[in-house]
Amino acid sequence: MKIKIILITLLALLLPGIQLNAQTTGKKILVAYFSHSGNTRSVAYDICKKVDGEFFEIQTVKPYPSDYNTVVKQAKQEQKSDYRPVLKSKLKNINQYDVIFLGFPDWWDTYPQAVKVFLSQYDFSGKTIIPFCTHEGSEFGRSIADLNKMCPKSHIQEGLAIRGSAVHNSDERIKEWLKKLKIIK
């Protein structure tokens, strides 16, 4: 038995880049995201692979228009009126997750209303929330402050903002961020 433990320990030390993911940390990780154009989905998928998390897409029953100007106008109106879109599905049990990566595009300086609905449906007390967003220049805007208001009893970690046009070349940046957070090694 001692030899087995020693061999496993040596193997772990010799293999560079072993990920400290859900299997090795004992923490259950959820990667929840809302994506309109596919950029945030791409980042979410990359994070999910690296952290061995579970994937959950926040989707509205009524899809957003594909035309950029139309969706921008709609997003602004939704924020002004505090519109709450109906979501397609719900998580069965948020309590099983310790860490939630929360992804979204920055719309009008914060997260979309669909994310607000998602956050309002669950109790995130004691959970670690790690935000990430895609944007075209505004980074997180006020979304971190808004997230702290929505989830005051959560532990909000340092987020990652990626310009939409840089999403497909962001693998190293995502790795470095996850290493800095001590999620992967």
The 8 nearest C-alpha neighbors of each residue, nearest first, counted from 0:
[[1, 3, 2, 4, 5, 6, 7, 8],
 [2, 0, 4, 3, 5, 6, 7, 8],
 [1, 3, 5, 0, 4, 6, 7, 8],
 [2, 4, 0, 6, 1, 5, 7, 8],
 [5, 3, 1, 7, 2, 6, 8, 0],
 [4, 6, 2, 8, 3, 7, 9, 1],
 [7, 5, 9, 3, 8, 4, 10, 2],
 [6, 8, 10, 4, 9, 5, 11, 3],
 [7, 9, 5, 11, 6, 10, 4, 12],
 [10, 8, 12, 6, 11, 7, 5, 13],
 [9, 11, 7, 13, 12, 8, 6, 14],
 [10, 12, 8, 9, 14, 13, 7, 17],
 [13, 11, 9, 10, 14, 8, 15, 7],
 [14, 12, 10, 11, 9, 15, 8, 17],
 [13, 15, 11, 12, 10, 17, 16, 9],
 [16, 14, 17, 13, 12, 11, 184, 18],
 [15, 17, 184, 18, 14, 183, 19, 13],
 [18, 16, 15, 184, 14, 19, 183, 11],
 [19, 17, 183, 184, 20, 16, 50, 49],
 [18, 20, 183, 23, 182, 184, 24, 17],
 [19, 21, 50, 18, 22, 23, 51, 24],
 [20, 22, 26, 27, 24, 25, 23, 51],
 [23, 21, 20, 25, 24, 26, 51, 19],
 [22, 24, 19, 20, 25, 21, 18, 26],
 [25, 23, 26, 21, 22, 19, 20, 27],
 [24, 26, 21, 23, 22, 27, 20, 19],
 [27, 25, 21, 24, 97, 28, 98, 96],
 [26, 28, 96, 21, 97, 98, 25, 95],
 [29, 27, 52, 98, 96, 99, 21, 97],
 [30, 28, 99, 53, 52, 31, 100, 54],
 [29, 31, 100, 54, 99, 53, 47, 55],
 [32, 30, 55, 101, 56, 29, 100, 54],
 [31, 33, 102, 56, 101, 57, 103, 34],
 [32, 34, 57, 103, 56, 102, 58, 114],
 [35, 33, 39, 40, 37, 36, 103, 32],
 [34, 36, 37, 33, 63, 104, 38, 39],
 [35, 37, 38, 34, 39, 65, 40, 104],
 [36, 38, 40, 34, 39, 35, 41, 42],
 [39, 37, 41, 40, 36, 163, 166, 42],
 [38, 40, 34, 42, 41, 37, 133, 103],
 [41, 39, 43, 37, 38, 42, 34, 44],
 [40, 42, 38, 44, 39, 43, 37, 45],
 [43, 41, 45, 39, 44, 40, 46, 38],
 [44, 42, 40, 46, 45, 41, 47, 39],
 [43, 45, 47, 41, 42, 46, 40, 48],
 [46, 44, 42, 48, 43, 47, 41, 49],
 [47, 45, 43, 49, 48, 44, 50, 42],
 [46, 48, 52, 44, 50, 45, 49, 51],
 [49, 47, 45, 51, 46, 50, 44, 52],
 [48, 50, 46, 47, 51, 45, 20, 18],
 [51, 49, 20, 47, 52, 48, 46, 21],
 [52, 50, 48, 47, 20, 49, 21, 53],
 [53, 51, 28, 47, 29, 50, 30, 54],
 [52, 54, 29, 30, 28, 47, 55, 51],
 [53, 55, 30, 31, 29, 52, 47, 56],
 [56, 54, 31, 30, 57, 32, 53, 29],
 [57, 55, 32, 31, 33, 58, 54, 34],
 [56, 58, 33, 32, 55, 31, 59, 86],
 [59, 57, 86, 87, 56, 33, 60, 88],
 [58, 60, 86, 61, 87, 85, 62, 84],
 [61, 59, 87, 86, 85, 62, 58, 84],
 [60, 62, 59, 63, 85, 84, 86, 58],
 [63, 61, 59, 60, 64, 58, 65, 35],
 [62, 64, 65, 70, 61, 35, 59, 73],
 [65, 63, 66, 70, 62, 69, 67, 73],
 [64, 66, 67, 63, 70, 69, 36, 35],
 [67, 65, 69, 64, 68, 70, 71, 63],
 [66, 68, 70, 69, 71, 65, 64, 72],
 [69, 67, 71, 70, 66, 72, 73, 65],
 [68, 70, 72, 66, 71, 67, 73, 64],
 [69, 71, 73, 67, 72, 68, 64, 74],
 [72, 70, 68, 74, 69, 73, 67, 75],
 [71, 73, 69, 75, 70, 74, 68, 76],
 [72, 74, 70, 76, 75, 71, 77, 69],
 [75, 73, 77, 71, 76, 72, 70, 78],
 [76, 74, 78, 72, 73, 77, 71, 79],
 [75, 77, 79, 73, 78, 74, 80, 72],
 [78, 76, 82, 74, 80, 75, 79, 81],
 [77, 79, 81, 75, 76, 80, 74, 82],
 [80, 78, 76, 77, 81, 75, 82, 74],
 [79, 81, 82, 77, 78, 76, 75, 83],
 [82, 80, 78, 77, 79, 83, 112, 76],
 [81, 83, 77, 80, 84, 78, 112, 79],
 [82, 84, 116, 112, 81, 85, 113, 77],
 [85, 83, 113, 59, 82, 86, 112, 116],
 [84, 86, 59, 60, 83, 87, 61, 113],
 [85, 87, 59, 60, 58, 88, 84, 57],
 [88, 86, 60, 59, 58, 85, 89, 57],
 [87, 89, 86, 90, 58, 57, 59, 60],
 [90, 88, 91, 87, 86, 117, 120, 57],
 [89, 91, 92, 93, 88, 55, 121, 120],
 [90, 92, 89, 93, 94, 88, 95, 121],
 [91, 93, 94, 90, 95, 96, 89, 121],
 [92, 94, 95, 96, 90, 91, 121, 122],
 [95, 93, 92, 96, 97, 122, 123, 126],
 [94, 96, 93, 92, 97, 27, 28, 26],
 [97, 95, 27, 94, 28, 98, 93, 29],
 [98, 96, 27, 126, 26, 28, 127, 99],
 [99, 97, 127, 28, 96, 128, 126, 29],
 [100, 98, 29, 128, 30, 28, 101, 129],
 [99, 101, 129, 30, 130, 128, 31, 29],
 [102, 100, 130, 31, 32, 129, 99, 131],
 [103, 101, 32, 131, 132, 130, 33, 31],
 [102, 104, 132, 33, 32, 39, 110, 34],
 [105, 103, 133, 132, 134, 106, 39, 110],
 [104, 106, 109, 110, 134, 108, 133, 132],
 [107, 105, 109, 108, 110, 111, 104, 74],
 [106, 108, 109, 105, 75, 74, 110, 71],
 [107, 109, 140, 106, 141, 105, 137, 142],
 [110, 108, 142, 105, 141, 106, 107, 140],
 [109, 111, 105, 142, 106, 103, 114, 104],
 [112, 110, 113, 114, 106, 109, 115, 74],
 [111, 113, 115, 114, 83, 116, 110, 78],
 [114, 112, 116, 111, 115, 84, 117, 59],
 [115, 113, 117, 112, 116, 111, 118, 110],
 [114, 116, 112, 118, 113, 117, 119, 111],
 [117, 115, 119, 113, 114, 118, 83, 112],
 [116, 118, 114, 120, 115, 119, 113, 57],
 [119, 117, 115, 116, 120, 121, 114, 149],
 [118, 120, 116, 117, 121, 115, 149, 122],
 [121, 119, 117, 118, 116, 122, 89, 115],
 [122, 120, 119, 118, 123, 93, 117, 90],
 [121, 123, 124, 120, 119, 93, 118, 150],
 [122, 124, 126, 153, 121, 125, 150, 152],
 [125, 123, 152, 153, 126, 122, 150, 151],
 [124, 126, 153, 152, 123, 154, 127, 97],
 [127, 125, 153, 123, 124, 97, 98, 154],
 [126, 128, 154, 98, 153, 155, 99, 97],
 [129, 127, 99, 155, 100, 98, 154, 156],
 [128, 130, 100, 156, 158, 155, 101, 99],
 [131, 129, 101, 158, 100, 102, 128, 159],
 [132, 130, 159, 102, 158, 160, 101, 103],
 [133, 131, 160, 103, 104, 102, 161, 105],
 [132, 134, 104, 161, 163, 162, 160, 39],
 [135, 133, 162, 105, 163, 138, 136, 104],
 [134, 136, 162, 163, 137, 133, 138, 164],
 [135, 137, 138, 134, 162, 163, 161, 133],
 [136, 138, 140, 134, 135, 139, 108, 105],
 [137, 139, 160, 134, 140, 136, 105, 161],
 [140, 138, 142, 141, 137, 160, 105, 109],
 [139, 141, 108, 137, 142, 138, 109, 105],
 [140, 142, 144, 109, 143, 108, 139, 145],
 [143, 141, 109, 145, 144, 139, 140, 110],
 [144, 142, 146, 145, 141, 147, 139, 140],
 [143, 145, 147, 146, 141, 142, 148, 140],
 [146, 144, 142, 148, 143, 147, 141, 149],
 [147, 145, 143, 149, 148, 144, 142, 150],
 [146, 148, 144, 150, 151, 145, 149, 143],
 [149, 147, 145, 146, 151, 150, 144, 143],
 [150, 148, 146, 147, 151, 145, 118, 119],
 [149, 151, 147, 153, 152, 148, 146, 123],
 [152, 150, 147, 148, 153, 149, 124, 146],
 [153, 151, 124, 150, 125, 154, 123, 126],
 [154, 152, 124, 125, 126, 150, 151, 123],
 [153, 155, 127, 128, 126, 156, 125, 152],
 [156, 154, 128, 127, 129, 153, 157, 147],
 [157, 155, 129, 128, 158, 154, 127, 130],
 [158, 156, 129, 155, 159, 130, 180, 176],
 [159, 157, 130, 131, 129, 156, 160, 132],
 [158, 160, 131, 132, 161, 130, 157, 176],
 [161, 159, 132, 138, 131, 133, 139, 158],
 [162, 160, 133, 163, 132, 134, 166, 159],
 [161, 163, 134, 135, 165, 133, 164, 166],
 [164, 162, 133, 166, 165, 134, 135, 38],
 [163, 165, 162, 166, 135, 167, 161, 38],
 [166, 164, 162, 163, 168, 167, 169, 161],
 [167, 165, 169, 163, 168, 164, 38, 161],
 [166, 168, 165, 169, 164, 170, 41, 38],
 [169, 167, 166, 165, 170, 171, 172, 164],
 [168, 170, 172, 166, 171, 167, 173, 165],
 [169, 171, 173, 172, 168, 174, 45, 167],
 [172, 170, 174, 173, 169, 175, 168, 176],
 [171, 173, 169, 175, 174, 170, 176, 168],
 [172, 174, 176, 170, 171, 175, 169, 177],
 [175, 173, 171, 177, 176, 172, 178, 170],
 [176, 174, 178, 172, 177, 173, 179, 171],
 [175, 177, 179, 173, 178, 174, 172, 180],
 [178, 176, 180, 174, 182, 179, 175, 183],
 [179, 177, 181, 175, 183, 180, 176, 184],
 [178, 180, 176, 181, 177, 175, 182, 183],
 [179, 181, 177, 178, 182, 176, 157, 183],
 [182, 180, 178, 179, 183, 177, 184, 19],
 [181, 183, 177, 180, 19, 178, 20, 184],
 [184, 182, 19, 18, 178, 181, 177, 20],
 [183, 18, 178, 16, 19, 17, 181, 182]]
